[in-house]
Amino acid sequence: MAPAFTEEEKLSCLVEERRDEPIRKSKVTVVGSGNWGSVASKLIASNTLKLSSFHDEVRMWVFEEILPTGEKLSDVINRTNENVKYLSGVKLGKNVFADPDLEHAVQDANMLVFVTPHQFMEGICKRLVGKIKGDVEAISLIKGMEVKTEGPCMISNLITELLGINCCVLMGANIANEIAAEKFSEATVGFRENKEVAEKWVRLFRTPYFLVSAVPDVEGVELCGTLKNVVAIGAGLVDGLDMGSNTKAAIMRIGLKEMRALSKLMFPSVKDSTFFESCGVADLITTCLGGRNRKVAEAFARNGGKRSFDELEAEMLQGQKLQGVSTAKELYEVMRSKGWTDLFPLFTTVYEISIGLLPPSAIVEYKEDIPKFYSVGDSAIYH
């Protein structure tokens, strides 16, 4: 009869067994390779090399383009370790691999980072149906929404509905080129119930120069990132008309007030505290001071509204997409269907200027009648 193991021997065997068990590592794919997608890949790749719970390699799906040299963009990225079109001069990390095949890029990945223009996301998700594993977690860095017949659909919800996976969001005061240069910045992860998953995303993105915190408010975080682009169009119009800092500050304040009120009307669960995170007031300030929406809107105003946003986007952004104008249109569709346009004069005015119904100067031409106050949640807004 074999002698019985002592408790100490049993514990020793258990420890040895666990040492022999392979650590289950997470594999990350970034779906998108524009300016912000490339920066996200750089951040993530620096951490996957350090954290034992992640595979070293980070795949980055590239929408293939032919460069003026005749080379494919993905080939150049893999040869030079730079996205020469959207983030020139910045090394992404030797563990970043550009893949022009969407289905292949997500194969075996169990952490998906979505960072593409929001208008492309429904088509991307439909291509991925049935192509990903069931235990996949997703995070969206996308600022925008889809408007359907049944109402507004946030991109995180679109991902969840079409792919059947949980989706967090990451938003913040994040001008991509500044983060690429490793200047100090912050961001906010919004999650629903699983704090452990949120903390995993925080570890994946956080660096000494990019601080990330998590809050249990997906809709609030995502709407802050979406709506601030519309306010930034207004701020850019003010700059283009040389109206000065006082006027710009007023537009930003009114914009923040409308952001909060509309968010709470659309999703009553949105928390007031979210607007004081990086995704809220900080992102609004950054975008109104230095973002692409502000920049193009300034040019639109300086041209007296005679050159369209589409024309200016193509000329000024070198393939990047302007989110504020399309979001203003989507917001207007929501507000009109709900009868809310009078409640949100800034959002409505930005939309009407963007389609040529009003001149750029209308950004500050509010009615001079006695303000009519409306209760929205626990706040009052007026027109």
Disulfide bonds with the S-S distance in Angstrom:
none
